[in-house]
Amino acid sequence: MTIQSHSGSLTKDQVEFYNEEGYLVLPKLLTHDELAPAREAMNHKVNEIADELFAAGLITDKLEHRPFKYRLAELFQDLTAEDFLKHGRSWRDRIPGYFHLMSSPKILDAVESLIGGELFSNPVYNVRPKIPKVAAGAVPWHQDKSYWPDANSNPVITVWIPLVDANEINGCLHIKPKTHRKRLLEWHSEQLTGTGYTALREDQLGKTKTVVLPVPEGSAILFNDRALHMSTPNLSDEVRWSVDLRYQPTDQDPMPNHGAGFLARSYKYPEKVATLEDWLAERPERA
Ligand SMILES: O=C(O)CCC(=O)C(=O)O
């Protein structure tokens, strides 16, 4: 589905690229400082995990002074993948810093260029603490729509943002351009890592060349929920921190079975745009 829009922050060329290729990279869209609230939310969770590991006798040092980029990896360096996966391969906590990020005007301005200014933040957002040596950090080839096959929501746009530089060593995103026009392919549930990721077989990937997308911290990679994409394992000694956020027009299925999304921007009903308090209370609109 191609929607033409002349509002928002993207240039005509960027909108055309997105519509043609099914993805768009916005290098360094957000600054290190603008990512601070999200980083703080992640640190909050890492503190909780360190407390639990310490209380369980699994670690003797909570590594409070280690940098954000390394601490979670080092907390688990002598533990097993199972120990890590008890805390989830990705996180969806309601911590204020995430709402701050999902409401970022820079993100909303970019998405507005693609689907207009009535924007709903889809309930499916993930914080990905991809640590080394945990196979489940690598995500097999898939289409995001395989996670909501019955939802009558189109388009859903993923905005993927790393909180560290993402590269081929720590497992950046890979995408197959122009695959966004494909129908939803039959997927299977990945068994190797026990995570239940939806996955496609090699023979379903077609001949389209893969584009590898290393990007610096704060960049945004926007793609459509039918675009084929994956990410490789983390072979570094750092955490490949990222978030994937999702947006759709307000007249689409809000997918309540995935949780409560929220009205992120509206020119028609600005008074209904959700506040932090609404989001924390799982209200999609302002009370
Ligand atoms: O962050 C990753 O490694 C994979 C992200 C992904 O597959 C997605 O956002 O749909």
The ligand as an SDF file (V2000), in Angstrom:
LIG
                    3D

 10  9  0  0  0  0  0  0  0  0999 V2000
   16.4430   -6.4890   16.6440 O   0  0  0  0  0  0  0  0  0  0  0  0
   16.5930   -7.5380   16.0280 C   0  0  0  0  0  0  0  0  0  0  0  0
   17.6180   -8.1990   16.1010 O   0  0  0  0  0  0  0  0  0  0  0  0
   15.4830   -8.0520   15.1590 C   0  0  0  0  0  0  0  0  0  0  0  0
   14.3670   -7.0750   15.0520 C   0  0  0  0  0  0  0  0  0  0  0  0
   13.1940   -7.5840   14.3070 C   0  0  0  0  0  0  0  0  0  0  0  0
   13.1920   -8.6510   13.7510 O   0  0  0  0  0  0  0  0  0  0  0  0
   12.0150   -6.7500   14.2620 C   0  0  0  0  0  0  0  0  0  0  0  0
   12.0440   -5.6330   14.7540 O   0  0  0  0  0  0  0  0  0  0  0  0
   10.9980   -7.2260   13.7180 O   0  0  0  0  0  0  0  0  0  0  0  0
  1  2  2  0
  2  3  1  0
  2  4  1  0
  4  5  1  0
  5  6  1  0
  6  7  2  0
  6  8  1  0
  8  9  2  0
  8 10  1  0
M  END
$$$$
